Amino acid sequence: MEVIHTLLPRMTANASVVLFGGLAKERPYPGSTMVTSVNGAVATMIRTLAIELAPIRFNSIHPGIIGDSPTWMGKTDVIAAIRERTPGGRLAMTEDVVDAVDFLSTNQGLTASIYAWTAVGCSRSPIMRENGQPIMRNWDRR
């Protein structure tokens, strides 16, 4: 929030901010009270920022397990088990997250959007490409 406050005087009407959270907001686990609270706050905060600071756009992305992140290196059995439970048979990769951030940053029609990946499905799917252009597909709406 302090970064937004500091940069606000430099932002134009076409500015876009993408905040990162995590899926602990949806699926807390033992010992996650602080991280769950912060991730939930990110989702709530973008909605209020989008209203209070319009026309600047605010969106958030809450990735779950990213298959090629260093955290999961060498844990091939765990990754394989999680991958089997996904609708498309694959996990999101770093490139998918980058594409999603690019989409949220450049699409002037989106504000107060929350995109989240889960281990067993997507609230919104990762960026797909059709004719070389990024598009979003809804797998399920939660």
VMD Tcl script that builds the backbone (N, CA, C; Angstrom):
set m [mol new atoms 426]
animate dup $m
set s [atomselect $m all]
$s set {name element resname resid chain x y z} {
  {N N MET 1 A 0.818 -1.177 0.000}
  {CA C MET 1 A 0.000 0.000 0.000}
  {C C MET 1 A 0.872 1.254 0.000}
  {N N GLU 2 A 1.985 1.194 0.701}
  {CA C GLU 2 A 2.890 2.346 0.758}
  {C C GLU 2 A 3.463 2.660 -0.626}
  {N N VAL 3 A 3.740 1.631 -1.428}
  {CA C VAL 3 A 4.256 1.854 -2.783}
  {C C VAL 3 A 3.204 2.577 -3.625}
  {N N ILE 4 A 1.953 2.142 -3.532}
  {CA C ILE 4 A 0.878 2.806 -4.275}
  {C C ILE 4 A 0.762 4.259 -3.830}
  {N N HIS 5 A 0.791 4.487 -2.531}
  {CA C HIS 5 A 0.697 5.849 -1.991}
  {C C HIS 5 A 1.836 6.725 -2.521}
  {N N THR 6 A 3.044 6.178 -2.558}
  {CA C THR 6 A 4.211 6.929 -3.018}
  {C C THR 6 A 4.149 7.222 -4.513}
  {N N LEU 7 A 3.695 6.252 -5.296}
  {CA C LEU 7 A 3.676 6.417 -6.756}
  {C C LEU 7 A 2.423 7.107 -7.284}
  {N N LEU 8 A 1.395 7.227 -6.483}
  {CA C LEU 8 A 0.122 7.778 -6.943}
  {C C LEU 8 A 0.260 9.127 -7.658}
  {N N PRO 9 A 1.046 10.070 -7.157}
  {CA C PRO 9 A 1.164 11.354 -7.864}
  {C C PRO 9 A 1.749 11.215 -9.279}
  {N N ARG 10 A 2.458 10.139 -9.545}
  {CA C ARG 10 A 3.071 9.926 -10.860}
  {C C ARG 10 A 2.196 9.105 -11.801}
  {N N MET 11 A 1.114 8.536 -11.301}
  {CA C MET 11 A 0.255 7.686 -12.125}
  {C C MET 11 A -0.691 8.532 -12.960}
  {N N THR 12 A -0.849 8.117 -14.211}
  {CA C THR 12 A -1.779 8.793 -15.105}
  {C C THR 12 A -3.135 8.102 -15.045}
  {N N ALA 13 A -4.106 8.652 -15.739}
  {CA C ALA 13 A -5.448 8.061 -15.775}
  {C C ALA 13 A -5.434 6.679 -16.423}
  {N N ASN 14 A -4.438 6.393 -17.241}
  {CA C ASN 14 A -4.329 5.084 -17.898}
  {C C ASN 14 A -3.485 4.095 -17.117}
  {N N ALA 15 A -3.067 4.434 -15.913}
  {CA C ALA 15 A -2.206 3.553 -15.126}
  {C C ALA 15 A -2.944 2.279 -14.717}
  {N N SER 16 A -2.171 1.248 -14.481}
  {CA C SER 16 A -2.710 -0.041 -14.060}
  {C C SER 16 A -1.793 -0.633 -13.000}
  {N N VAL 17 A -2.392 -1.185 -11.961}
  {CA C VAL 17 A -1.640 -1.814 -10.876}
  {C C VAL 17 A -2.124 -3.250 -10.732}
  {N N VAL 18 A -1.188 -4.188 -10.669}
  {CA C VAL 18 A -1.526 -5.591 -10.426}
  {C C VAL 18 A -0.843 -5.995 -9.126}
  {N N LEU 19 A -1.646 -6.368 -8.139}
  {CA C LEU 19 A -1.126 -6.822 -6.853}
  {C C LEU 19 A -1.124 -8.347 -6.810}
  {N N PHE 20 A -0.157 -8.899 -6.116}
  {CA C PHE 20 A -0.052 -10.354 -5.968}
  {C C PHE 20 A -0.527 -10.778 -4.589}
  {N N GLY 21 A -1.261 -11.859 -4.557}
  {CA C GLY 21 A -1.663 -12.501 -3.325}
  {C C GLY 21 A -1.361 -13.981 -3.470}
  {N N GLY 22 A -2.061 -14.791 -2.745}
  {CA C GLY 22 A -1.884 -16.238 -2.818}
  {C C GLY 22 A -3.188 -16.927 -2.494}
  {N N LEU 23 A -3.194 -18.227 -2.635}
  {CA C LEU 23 A -4.427 -18.980 -2.448}
  {C C LEU 23 A -4.724 -19.345 -1.003}
  {N N ALA 24 A -3.875 -18.928 -0.081}
  {CA C ALA 24 A -4.203 -19.171 1.331}
  {C C ALA 24 A -5.482 -18.436 1.708}
  {N N LYS 25 A -5.833 -17.402 0.933}
  {CA C LYS 25 A -7.096 -16.697 1.199}
  {C C LYS 25 A -8.284 -17.609 0.972}
  {N N GLU 26 A -8.154 -18.568 0.057}
  {CA C GLU 26 A -9.223 -19.515 -0.255}
  {C C GLU 26 A -9.089 -20.824 0.519}
  {N N ARG 27 A -7.852 -21.211 0.755}
  {CA C ARG 27 A -7.575 -22.501 1.385}
  {C C ARG 27 A -6.551 -22.358 2.505}
  {N N PRO 28 A -6.995 -21.880 3.649}
  {CA C PRO 28 A -6.059 -21.743 4.761}
  {C C PRO 28 A -5.555 -23.102 5.235}
  {N N TYR 29 A -4.441 -23.082 5.897}
  {CA C TYR 29 A -3.836 -24.290 6.431}
  {C C TYR 29 A -3.299 -23.977 7.825}
  {N N PRO 30 A -3.021 -24.985 8.628}
  {CA C PRO 30 A -2.549 -24.724 9.992}
  {C C PRO 30 A -1.325 -23.809 9.999}
  {N N GLY 31 A -1.381 -22.780 10.782}
  {CA C GLY 31 A -0.273 -21.835 10.897}
  {C C GLY 31 A -0.306 -20.714 9.866}
  {N N SER 32 A -1.389 -20.620 9.093}
  {CA C SER 32 A -1.424 -19.639 8.003}
  {C C SER 32 A -2.248 -18.392 8.319}
  {N N THR 33 A -2.558 -18.154 9.559}
  {CA C THR 33 A -3.444 -17.038 9.888}
  {C C THR 33 A -2.958 -15.720 9.293}
  {N N MET 34 A -1.693 -15.411 9.440}
  {CA C MET 34 A -1.169 -14.129 8.946}
  {C C MET 34 A -1.194 -14.084 7.419}
  {N N VAL 35 A -0.685 -15.114 6.756}
  {CA C VAL 35 A -0.637 -15.103 5.292}
  {C C VAL 35 A -2.046 -15.168 4.707}
  {N N THR 36 A -2.950 -15.892 5.338}
  {CA C THR 36 A -4.338 -15.957 4.882}
  {C C THR 36 A -4.987 -14.582 4.992}
  {N N SER 37 A -4.749 -13.900 6.085}
  {CA C SER 37 A -5.309 -12.557 6.287}
  {C C SER 37 A -4.777 -11.571 5.252}
  {N N VAL 38 A -3.484 -11.603 5.008}
  {CA C VAL 38 A -2.881 -10.687 4.031}
  {C C VAL 38 A -3.405 -10.975 2.627}
  {N N ASN 39 A -3.484 -12.245 2.254}
  {CA C ASN 39 A -3.973 -12.589 0.918}
  {C C ASN 39 A -5.429 -12.184 0.741}
  {N N GLY 40 A -6.234 -12.339 1.771}
  {CA C GLY 40 A -7.622 -11.880 1.714}
  {C C GLY 40 A -7.708 -10.366 1.615}
  {N N ALA 41 A -6.810 -9.689 2.302}
  {CA C ALA 41 A -6.794 -8.226 2.261}
  {C C ALA 41 A -6.442 -7.707 0.868}
  {N N VAL 42 A -5.553 -8.389 0.181}
  {CA C VAL 42 A -5.201 -7.980 -1.187}
  {C C VAL 42 A -6.444 -8.013 -2.070}
  {N N ALA 43 A -7.206 -9.090 -1.992}
  {CA C ALA 43 A -8.410 -9.225 -2.811}
  {C C ALA 43 A -9.422 -8.128 -2.482}
  {N N THR 44 A -9.587 -7.824 -1.217}
  {CA C THR 44 A -10.524 -6.789 -0.798}
  {C C THR 44 A -10.009 -5.402 -1.167}
  {N N MET 45 A -8.726 -5.189 -0.984}
  {CA C MET 45 A -8.142 -3.884 -1.227}
  {C C MET 45 A -8.245 -3.460 -2.687}
  {N N ILE 46 A -8.087 -4.374 -3.633}
  {CA C ILE 46 A -8.140 -3.950 -5.031}
  {C C ILE 46 A -9.533 -3.461 -5.402}
  {N N ARG 47 A -10.537 -4.005 -4.762}
  {CA C ARG 47 A -11.898 -3.544 -5.051}
  {C C ARG 47 A -12.098 -2.094 -4.593}
  {N N THR 48 A -11.627 -1.793 -3.403}
  {CA C THR 48 A -11.797 -0.425 -2.911}
  {C C THR 48 A -10.884 0.549 -3.645}
  {N N LEU 49 A -9.657 0.140 -3.940}
  {CA C LEU 49 A -8.749 1.019 -4.674}
  {C C LEU 49 A -9.299 1.339 -6.054}
  {N N ALA 50 A -9.896 0.331 -6.715}
  {CA C ALA 50 A -10.467 0.556 -8.050}
  {C C ALA 50 A -11.570 1.607 -8.019}
  {N N ILE 51 A -12.295 1.679 -6.927}
  {CA C ILE 51 A -13.365 2.678 -6.797}
  {C C ILE 51 A -12.792 4.024 -6.360}
  {N N GLU 52 A -11.976 4.013 -5.331}
  {CA C GLU 52 A -11.463 5.260 -4.764}
  {C C GLU 52 A -10.488 5.982 -5.681}
  {N N LEU 53 A -9.710 5.231 -6.469}
  {CA C LEU 53 A -8.667 5.855 -7.291}
  {C C LEU 53 A -8.951 5.756 -8.790}
  {N N ALA 54 A -10.205 5.475 -9.156}
  {CA C ALA 54 A -10.575 5.437 -10.573}
  {C C ALA 54 A -10.224 6.779 -11.209}
  {N N PRO 55 A -9.770 6.782 -12.434}
  {CA C PRO 55 A -9.803 5.722 -13.434}
  {C C PRO 55 A -8.582 4.807 -13.431}
  {N N ILE 56 A -7.657 4.953 -12.474}
  {CA C ILE 56 A -6.542 4.001 -12.389}
  {C C ILE 56 A -7.139 2.627 -12.130}
  {N N ARG 57 A -6.629 1.632 -12.845}
  {CA C ARG 57 A -7.178 0.277 -12.731}
  {C C ARG 57 A -6.356 -0.540 -11.746}
  {N N PHE 58 A -7.052 -1.348 -10.935}
  {CA C PHE 58 A -6.419 -2.220 -9.951}
  {C C PHE 58 A -6.959 -3.630 -10.131}
  {N N ASN 59 A -6.058 -4.594 -10.257}
  {CA C ASN 59 A -6.406 -6.007 -10.377}
  {C C ASN 59 A -5.453 -6.803 -9.501}
  {N N SER 60 A -5.819 -8.044 -9.217}
  {CA C SER 60 A -4.911 -8.891 -8.437}
  {C C SER 60 A -4.847 -10.281 -9.040}
  {N N ILE 61 A -3.746 -10.933 -8.768}
  {CA C ILE 61 A -3.525 -12.299 -9.219}
  {C C ILE 61 A -3.077 -13.113 -8.012}
  {N N HIS 62 A -3.657 -14.292 -7.873}
  {CA C HIS 62 A -3.383 -15.153 -6.721}
  {C C HIS 62 A -2.990 -16.536 -7.228}
  {N N PRO 63 A -1.730 -16.692 -7.644}
  {CA C PRO 63 A -1.325 -17.997 -8.172}
  {C C PRO 63 A -1.198 -19.038 -7.068}
  {N N GLY 64 A -1.513 -20.251 -7.430}
  {CA C GLY 64 A -1.306 -21.381 -6.529}
  {C C GLY 64 A 0.064 -21.965 -6.822}
  {N N ILE 65 A 0.109 -23.242 -7.046}
  {CA C ILE 65 A 1.378 -23.909 -7.335}
  {C C ILE 65 A 1.791 -23.600 -8.764}
  {N N ILE 66 A 2.974 -23.044 -8.903}
  {CA C ILE 66 A 3.548 -22.750 -10.215}
  {C C ILE 66 A 4.595 -23.830 -10.468}
  {N N GLY 67 A 4.315 -24.662 -11.458}
  {CA C GLY 67 A 5.082 -25.883 -11.681}
  {C C GLY 67 A 6.572 -25.719 -11.858}
  {N N ASP 68 A 7.024 -24.579 -12.412}
  {CA C ASP 68 A 8.456 -24.412 -12.647}
  {C C ASP 68 A 9.111 -23.462 -11.649}
  {N N SER 69 A 8.451 -23.206 -10.517}
  {CA C SER 69 A 9.059 -22.327 -9.519}
  {C C SER 69 A 10.122 -23.097 -8.729}
  {N N PRO 70 A 11.139 -22.398 -8.239}
  {CA C PRO 70 A 12.201 -23.062 -7.475}
  {C C PRO 70 A 11.678 -23.832 -6.260}
  {N N THR 71 A 10.561 -23.414 -5.696}
  {CA C THR 71 A 9.988 -24.083 -4.528}
  {C C THR 71 A 9.696 -25.549 -4.808}
  {N N TRP 72 A 9.307 -25.856 -6.040}
  {CA C TRP 72 A 8.885 -27.212 -6.386}
  {C C TRP 72 A 9.945 -28.008 -7.129}
  {N N MET 73 A 11.135 -27.450 -7.324}
  {CA C MET 73 A 12.224 -28.165 -7.995}
  {C C MET 73 A 12.555 -29.445 -7.233}
  {N N GLY 74 A 12.656 -30.524 -7.944}
  {CA C GLY 74 A 13.036 -31.802 -7.348}
  {C C GLY 74 A 11.905 -32.536 -6.652}
  {N N LYS 75 A 10.718 -31.964 -6.618}
  {CA C LYS 75 A 9.574 -32.608 -5.964}
  {C C LYS 75 A 8.644 -33.186 -7.031}
  {N N THR 76 A 9.219 -33.990 -7.914}
  {CA C THR 76 A 8.493 -34.471 -9.088}
  {C C THR 76 A 7.285 -35.331 -8.746}
  {N N ASP 77 A 7.360 -36.135 -7.702}
  {CA C ASP 77 A 6.216 -36.973 -7.320}
  {C C ASP 77 A 5.040 -36.110 -6.858}
  {N N VAL 78 A 5.335 -35.102 -6.063}
  {CA C VAL 78 A 4.281 -34.215 -5.566}
  {C C VAL 78 A 3.662 -33.448 -6.729}
  {N N ILE 79 A 4.504 -32.895 -7.594}
  {CA C ILE 79 A 4.021 -32.139 -8.753}
  {C C ILE 79 A 3.173 -33.025 -9.660}
  {N N ALA 80 A 3.605 -34.256 -9.888}
  {CA C ALA 80 A 2.842 -35.174 -10.746}
  {C C ALA 80 A 1.461 -35.451 -10.158}
  {N N ALA 81 A 1.397 -35.648 -8.851}
  {CA C ALA 81 A 0.114 -35.917 -8.195}
  {C C ALA 81 A -0.817 -34.716 -8.297}
  {N N ILE 82 A -0.290 -33.531 -8.134}
  {CA C ILE 82 A -1.111 -32.323 -8.230}
  {C C ILE 82 A -1.555 -32.104 -9.673}
  {N N ARG 83 A -0.634 -32.295 -10.601}
  {CA C ARG 83 A -0.950 -32.109 -12.023}
  {C C ARG 83 A -2.101 -33.011 -12.455}
  {N N GLU 84 A -2.150 -34.224 -11.942}
  {CA C GLU 84 A -3.215 -35.167 -12.304}
  {C C GLU 84 A -4.593 -34.660 -11.901}
  {N N ARG 85 A -4.666 -33.807 -10.888}
  {CA C ARG 85 A -5.953 -33.304 -10.399}
  {C C ARG 85 A -6.415 -32.044 -11.113}
  {N N THR 86 A -5.603 -31.502 -12.021}
  {CA C THR 86 A -6.001 -30.271 -12.703}
  {C C THR 86 A -6.849 -30.595 -13.922}
  {N N PRO 87 A -7.788 -29.721 -14.269}
  {CA C PRO 87 A -8.666 -29.986 -15.404}
  {C C PRO 87 A -7.916 -30.183 -16.716}
  {N N GLY 88 A -6.857 -29.425 -16.927}
  {CA C GLY 88 A -6.114 -29.511 -18.183}
  {C C GLY 88 A -4.921 -30.440 -18.133}
  {N N GLY 89 A -4.697 -31.069 -16.980}
  {CA C GLY 89 A -3.560 -31.976 -16.853}
  {C C GLY 89 A -2.214 -31.282 -16.809}
  {N N ARG 90 A -2.215 -29.993 -16.459}
  {CA C ARG 90 A -0.955 -29.250 -16.346}
  {C C ARG 90 A -1.088 -28.191 -15.266}
  {N N LEU 91 A 0.040 -27.805 -14.733}
  {CA C LEU 91 A 0.073 -26.712 -13.766}
  {C C LEU 91 A 0.396 -25.415 -14.492}
  {N N ALA 92 A 0.028 -24.313 -13.896}
  {CA C ALA 92 A 0.460 -23.025 -14.422}
  {C C ALA 92 A 1.966 -22.938 -14.289}
  {N N MET 93 A 2.586 -22.275 -15.228}
  {CA C MET 93 A 4.032 -22.054 -15.219}
  {C C MET 93 A 4.278 -20.553 -15.087}
  {N N THR 94 A 5.517 -20.196 -14.842}
  {CA C THR 94 A 5.880 -18.790 -14.685}
  {C C THR 94 A 5.412 -17.974 -15.885}
  {N N GLU 95 A 5.570 -18.515 -17.074}
  {CA C GLU 95 A 5.141 -17.806 -18.287}
  {C C GLU 95 A 3.641 -17.506 -18.257}
  {N N ASP 96 A 2.850 -18.422 -17.709}
  {CA C ASP 96 A 1.408 -18.195 -17.596}
  {C C ASP 96 A 1.114 -17.013 -16.676}
  {N N VAL 97 A 1.855 -16.937 -15.573}
  {CA C VAL 97 A 1.654 -15.835 -14.624}
  {C C VAL 97 A 2.053 -14.513 -15.279}
  {N N VAL 98 A 3.176 -14.513 -15.975}
  {CA C VAL 98 A 3.627 -13.306 -16.670}
  {C C VAL 98 A 2.583 -12.868 -17.692}
  {N N ASP 99 A 2.059 -13.815 -18.467}
  {CA C ASP 99 A 1.028 -13.487 -19.456}
  {C C ASP 99 A -0.228 -12.932 -18.788}
  {N N ALA 100 A -0.617 -13.507 -17.657}
  {CA C ALA 100 A -1.806 -13.035 -16.947}
  {C C ALA 100 A -1.600 -11.608 -16.436}
  {N N VAL 101 A -0.431 -11.322 -15.906}
  {CA C VAL 101 A -0.132 -9.968 -15.431}
  {C C VAL 101 A -0.147 -8.997 -16.609}
  {N N ASP 102 A 0.421 -9.411 -17.736}
  {CA C ASP 102 A 0.401 -8.568 -18.928}
  {C C ASP 102 A -1.036 -8.281 -19.352}
  {N N PHE 103 A -1.879 -9.314 -19.360}
  {CA C PHE 103 A -3.281 -9.159 -19.724}
  {C C PHE 103 A -3.992 -8.190 -18.793}
  {N N LEU 104 A -3.804 -8.366 -17.487}
  {CA C LEU 104 A -4.453 -7.497 -16.514}
  {C C LEU 104 A -3.932 -6.065 -16.596}
  {N N SER 105 A -2.676 -5.923 -16.957}
  {CA C SER 105 A -2.065 -4.592 -17.036}
  {C C SER 105 A -2.485 -3.825 -18.277}
  {N N THR 106 A -2.693 -4.531 -19.365}
  {CA C THR 106 A -2.915 -3.844 -20.641}
  {C C THR 106 A -4.373 -3.792 -21.081}
  {N N ASN 107 A -5.224 -4.658 -20.562}
  {CA C ASN 107 A -6.623 -4.646 -20.968}
  {C C ASN 107 A -7.348 -3.519 -20.241}
  {N N GLN 108 A -7.677 -2.480 -20.969}
  {CA C GLN 108 A -8.290 -1.290 -20.374}
  {C C GLN 108 A -9.700 -1.544 -19.846}
  {N N GLY 109 A -10.284 -2.680 -20.194}
  {CA C GLY 109 A -11.636 -2.989 -19.748}
  {C C GLY 109 A -11.712 -3.707 -18.412}
  {N N LEU 110 A -10.576 -4.020 -17.829}
  {CA C LEU 110 A -10.579 -4.770 -16.569}
  {C C LEU 110 A -10.130 -3.900 -15.406}
  {N N THR 111 A -10.922 -3.930 -14.361}
  {CA C THR 111 A -10.520 -3.342 -13.092}
  {C C THR 111 A -11.249 -4.088 -11.983}
  {N N ALA 112 A -10.632 -4.162 -10.826}
  {CA C ALA 112 A -11.157 -4.886 -9.665}
  {C C ALA 112 A -11.344 -6.372 -9.962}
  {N N SER 113 A -10.513 -6.924 -10.845}
  {CA C SER 113 A -10.575 -8.351 -11.163}
  {C C SER 113 A -9.611 -9.125 -10.290}
  {N N ILE 114 A -10.037 -10.320 -9.902}
  {CA C ILE 114 A -9.216 -11.198 -9.079}
  {C C ILE 114 A -9.060 -12.503 -9.837}
  {N N TYR 115 A -7.836 -12.837 -10.222}
  {CA C TYR 115 A -7.564 -14.068 -10.952}
  {C C TYR 115 A -6.770 -14.996 -10.049}
  {N N ALA 116 A -7.274 -16.218 -9.887}
  {CA C ALA 116 A -6.642 -17.165 -8.967}
  {C C ALA 116 A -6.543 -18.540 -9.601}
  {N N TRP 117 A -5.403 -19.183 -9.388}
  {CA C TRP 117 A -5.209 -20.565 -9.802}
  {C C TRP 117 A -5.232 -21.445 -8.569}
  {N N THR 118 A -5.867 -22.591 -8.672}
  {CA C THR 118 A -5.835 -23.539 -7.572}
  {C C THR 118 A -5.137 -24.807 -8.029}
  {N N ALA 119 A -4.853 -25.689 -7.093}
  {CA C ALA 119 A -4.186 -26.940 -7.438}
  {C C ALA 119 A -5.117 -27.889 -8.175}
  {N N VAL 120 A -6.408 -27.715 -8.032}
  {CA C VAL 120 A -7.341 -28.654 -8.663}
  {C C VAL 120 A -8.226 -27.986 -9.706}
  {N N GLY 121 A -7.975 -26.759 -10.009}
  {CA C GLY 121 A -8.759 -26.076 -11.026}
  {C C GLY 121 A -8.446 -24.601 -11.013}
  {N N CYS 122 A -9.155 -23.842 -11.771}
  {CA C CYS 122 A -8.916 -22.413 -11.867}
  {C C CYS 122 A -10.202 -21.653 -11.621}
  {N N SER 123 A -10.111 -20.587 -10.852}
  {CA C SER 123 A -11.230 -19.676 -10.764}
  {C C SER 123 A -11.361 -18.942 -12.089}
  {N N ARG 124 A -10.254 -18.584 -12.628}
  {CA C ARG 124 A -10.134 -18.072 -13.989}
  {C C ARG 124 A -8.934 -18.813 -14.565}
  {N N SER 125 A -9.011 -19.172 -15.795}
  {CA C SER 125 A -7.928 -19.971 -16.354}
  {C C SER 125 A -6.711 -19.105 -16.626}
  {N N PRO 126 A -5.547 -19.733 -16.744}
  {CA C PRO 126 A -4.371 -18.985 -17.173}
  {C C PRO 126 A -4.613 -18.421 -18.573}
  {N N ILE 127 A -3.775 -17.519 -18.984}
  {CA C ILE 127 A -3.895 -16.923 -20.314}
  {C C ILE 127 A -3.790 -18.005 -21.377}
  {N N MET 128 A -4.705 -17.994 -22.285}
  {CA C MET 128 A -4.663 -18.869 -23.446}
  {C C MET 128 A -4.417 -17.973 -24.646}
  {N N ARG 129 A -3.924 -18.519 -25.714}
  {CA C ARG 129 A -3.684 -17.728 -26.908}
  {C C ARG 129 A -4.549 -18.258 -28.040}
  {N N GLU 130 A -5.158 -17.338 -28.756}
  {CA C GLU 130 A -5.961 -17.678 -29.912}
  {C C GLU 130 A -5.546 -16.729 -31.024}
  {N N ASN 131 A -5.049 -17.272 -32.101}
  {CA C ASN 131 A -4.523 -16.444 -33.200}
  {C C ASN 131 A -3.445 -15.492 -32.697}
  {N N GLY 132 A -2.641 -15.952 -31.749}
  {CA C GLY 132 A -1.552 -15.153 -31.210}
  {C C GLY 132 A -1.962 -14.098 -30.201}
  {N N GLN 133 A -3.261 -13.960 -29.954}
  {CA C GLN 133 A -3.746 -12.939 -29.033}
  {C C GLN 133 A -4.136 -13.573 -27.702}
  {N N PRO 134 A -3.823 -12.915 -26.572}
  {CA C PRO 134 A -4.229 -13.472 -25.287}
  {C C PRO 134 A -5.735 -13.371 -25.095}
  {N N ILE 135 A -6.305 -14.434 -24.567}
  {CA C ILE 135 A -7.728 -14.450 -24.230}
  {C C ILE 135 A -7.868 -15.125 -22.876}
  {N N MET 136 A -8.950 -14.897 -22.197}
  {CA C MET 136 A -9.215 -15.545 -20.920}
  {C C MET 136 A -10.348 -16.533 -21.110}
  {N N ARG 137 A -10.273 -17.663 -20.459}
  {CA C ARG 137 A -11.331 -18.657 -20.497}
  {C C ARG 137 A -11.770 -18.919 -19.056}
  {N N ASN 138 A -13.041 -19.017 -18.835}
  {CA C ASN 138 A -13.579 -19.349 -17.512}
  {C C ASN 138 A -13.771 -20.857 -17.425}
  {N N TRP 139 A -13.117 -21.500 -16.471}
  {CA C TRP 139 A -13.310 -22.937 -16.263}
  {C C TRP 139 A -14.402 -23.164 -15.246}
  {N N ASP 140 A -14.360 -22.419 -14.224}
  {CA C ASP 140 A -15.460 -22.448 -13.263}
  {C C ASP 140 A -15.464 -21.136 -12.515}
  {N N ARG 141 A -16.603 -20.749 -12.103}
  {CA C ARG 141 A -16.733 -19.491 -11.362}
  {C C ARG 141 A -17.038 -19.841 -9.918}
  {N N ARG 142 A -16.234 -19.333 -9.052}
  {CA C ARG 142 A -16.433 -19.625 -7.632}
  {C C ARG 142 A -16.969 -18.406 -6.950}
}
mol reanalyze $m
mol bondsrecalc $m
mol representation Tube
mol addrep $m
